[in-house]
Every structure is written in C-alpha cells, then in structure tokens.
Amino acid sequence: MASRIRVLLVEDDTTLQRFVSMALEDDEVRLQACISVDEALLALATQSFDLVISDLMLPGRHGLDLLQTLKQRPELRGKARLAVFSAGLNPTVREQLEALGVTRFLSKPCSLADLQSCLDGLRDAASPPAAMPSIHQAAIEQYFGGNAALYQAFLARCRMQFPLDIASGRSACERGEHVKLRHLAHSLKSVLLTLGHAEAAEVARQLEQDAQDAATGSEDALAAVRAAWPVLEEALARLL
C-alpha cells in the first residue's frame, strides 16, 4: 500500500481547520492540526510531513518564526512543501516568504481547488520517513524501548532547554560558580548520554569532576574548567 500524504496544518481558526480537514479528506491524506508555532515545531521534531500549511497570524509567535526556524534547521522540515495562508501580501513580504522556501500562497477564504492543488505531485512522491542514524537508533533502543517518536519528543524538549543551559553554564564559568556548574554538568551528562551522544556526555562528566575539584581551589582544576566548558557549549550548540 502506498504511503499516505502527511499534512501539518498550523492554524488557530477552528472554522478554517474544519474546512481544510473536509477539503483534504481522503484515504491517502493524514492531516494533523495545531494552533501555534511551538506546537508545530514539536510535531515536526517527532515526525515527518510532506506538506506544511501555515497561517502567518498565530497566537504567540508569528508564522514567520516557524518558517525561519525551518530554514535554519532543515532537518525539521525534511522534504515538506511549504504553503501559507495570506490575506494579501505585498511584493516585499512575498519575496521574503519565497526566500524561506514557501511555494504556495493561499488566499483567505481559500477555495477547495487551491487547497487540493497543494497536494499535486505529492501522491506519487510520498514515502516512508528516513531511517534514524545508527547512533540515534542505538539510543532509541537502549533508553526509549525502540520508540523513535518518544526519542524525538525528548530531543525537541532538550533543544528548548539547551539555550538556557548554555547561558547558565557560561555565566557560572565566568563567575567562578563551580558548584552550580557541577550540577549543570551532572544533568547534561545524563541527558547527552540518553540522546546517544557519548562523546559529549564524557565532556560533561569530566567537567563535573573538574568543577568539583575547582570548588576546593585547585588551580589545575580551574584551568580545566575554563578549557572544558567551551567544548561542552559547542556540543550543545550543535544539537540546537
């Protein structure tokens, strides 16, 4: 059996949600709806889609934030086609959206034909999601019972937390707050190991030990902390 077309709708208007659901109602289409950028990013982090249809005016973060994030993190978008709802766009905004990968523009109210045209070519192109890299698959099997979606959901939440961890660790390192840095390194050690990044977890483990020794005033440990934190920070930044 051919794979179903996976569509993510990002729209907070329930009436429009129902219309899109009816317009795309098809045995070959699987529609998932969410109402905010944060919900959309979590969905994209846990599964793959063939088409993303998003409004621009959303509660909280603007739809542009979603498109810019997908531009910066292409692994979240995958091969998904991007479409947006618009109530009239000036040429400058349209060019900006096209630069972010948008290929379909839907007016409000949109027609059934326009919505269905977003699926053109996708039925033949739909395919199962790509296999996870082996390093991640090993972590999925060991820590998540083989549940890839659970792994991806955990990874998405970690990516929301890592910028806070980076800021906290950088501040603790600069201020010589070694007890705080040790606790942070201890937590990151477990998180990184669970995600399958053993080398980064080892950096965190060594930093934990160095921070503990630095708290006693060891000059060697102080130098080790100053050298280790940037390495760990870089490892976290690569995961964002």
C-alpha angles and dihedrals in degrees: 000000000000118000116261120247108254114217126185115200117196105193133126096198105097092199091057090044090057092047093051090046091053093043093052096037102137137134087239096054128075111192124196119186130200133170106218144040092248092053090048093051091050091050091049091049093054102042142009128252136198095208134024117195113187138177116222098217104065134154111269111354120035121248088247088067089060093049093046091050091051089050091052094043107037091173088071093053095042108173096330119142112231125224131171137199112232135178092207125322128210116229093256094056091043090054090049091053093046089052087056091055102265111150102168128055118194122195124221114269092031127197128243090241093053092051094047091047088065087069094055109130094003097098092065093039098048111117139165116276116272118264117264117255111268093246090058093041090058091053091046091054095043102041107017103041092246092302105139093181091056090050091051092048090052091047091051092054091047090053089056090051100042096076088055090048091050092051092046094047094046091051093047091049093049093047096043093242094155098165090056090046091050092054091048093048090049091054094045091049091062095041094050092046091051090051091053098252099128097166093053089045089055090053089053091048092052091046089052090055094043092049090051091052092044089057087066091055099258108163092205090052092048090055091046091053092051089051097043102047096064089051092053092043090054091050090053092047090055089058095054 
